Amino acid sequence: MSEREPSGGVVDYREVDDATTQRVNRGDWDRISDDYQREHGDFLRDVGFVWSPEGLDEADAHLLGDVSGRRVLEVGCGAGQCGRWLVASGARAVGIDLSFRQLQHGRRIDAESAVRLPTACGTITALPFASASVDVVCSAFGGFPFVVDIGSAFAEVRRVLRRGGVCVCSLPHPVKWMFPDDPTMSGLTVSRSYFDRRSYVELDEAGQPSYAEPHHTVGDWVAAAMGAGFVLRRLLEPAWPPGHTDVWGGWGPERGRMVPGTLILDLVSS
Ligand SMILES: C[S@@+](CC[C@H](N)C(=O)[O-])C[C@H]1O[C@@H](n2cnc3c(N)ncnc32)[C@H](O)[C@@H]1O
């Protein structure tokens, strides 16, 4: 998932290109990866496919169908928890992530769990895989939410998919953009325009971007996917399940009862 703890540093909203976004986010994810895995590792599980902070689990949801024997690419795989579940389920899975440190945690968990996910370090906008070499692309809050030109990301994903291949990705729900990162009811006051596409940018002491997170509306996501040649099969907004008490940044049971926290696109390559 991509929610950040408030940095306490200087924050701005501005237009940032993809090259800058990827450069600063690689450094940022390398810096925060140890804390991220320490904090969220139990929730993610070493071999487990959790789609979202609502706890939607692929073992129950079956959004990808039967993956046994399928060539599956997990983009923005982080430490590969989802990809490892795919391997354990019989898929020929591989992961890619921008952050070397996240992938190092993946190697550690491979050894600890005895389930190995092959991975590559790279970006969703330039995948190091042959065209039409993959049956399924999936992502749980990885890669996609960190891209400015999402049309180019979908085009690249479609390139590596065979015709009729499937792409399922979960994303922070775009309505979250309007609210502060506060999981309680007091965080439910609109504080930003849903239509403001400038990126959330954290600045370092020198005033340079150190982290950037773009924003796209639901309509932007659908238009970008369709523009790249995908057909939208389902658009899912998982509800917060009763009894689920885990809080993750701005996601939590109080707010989860009122507004959606996750958007899932289920796409097929035409
Ligand atoms: C919130 S994590 C998602 C990973 C995993 N599902 C999880 O919940 O930990 C986001 C991941 O996206 C990766 N990422 C960010 N920008 C990316 C890009 N342009 N291409 C590929 N991965 C990227 C980050 O390095 C990070 O590991």
The ligand as an ORCA input file, in Angstrom:
! r2SCAN-3c Opt
* xyz 0 1
  C       3.007      0.262     -1.453
  S       4.260     -0.723     -2.141
  C       3.355     -2.045     -2.890
  C       4.105     -3.338     -2.782
  C       3.364     -4.421     -2.014
  N       2.152     -4.824     -2.657
  C       3.106     -3.924     -0.603
  O       1.943     -3.708     -0.252
  O       4.075     -3.733      0.114
  C       4.635      0.269     -3.562
  C       5.826     -0.262     -4.354
  O       5.813      0.372     -5.646
  C       7.172      0.543     -6.018
  N       7.250      1.536     -7.109
  C       7.131      2.880     -7.036
  N       7.243      3.428     -8.254
  C       7.435      2.407     -9.125
  C       7.627      2.327    -10.539
  N       7.653      3.430    -11.301
  N       7.795      1.108    -11.100
  C       7.790     -0.022    -10.336
  N       7.624     -0.010     -8.994
  C       7.442      1.190     -8.393
  C       7.852      0.967     -4.726
  O       9.241      0.811     -4.784
  C       7.161      0.071     -3.712
  O       7.896     -1.101     -3.475
*
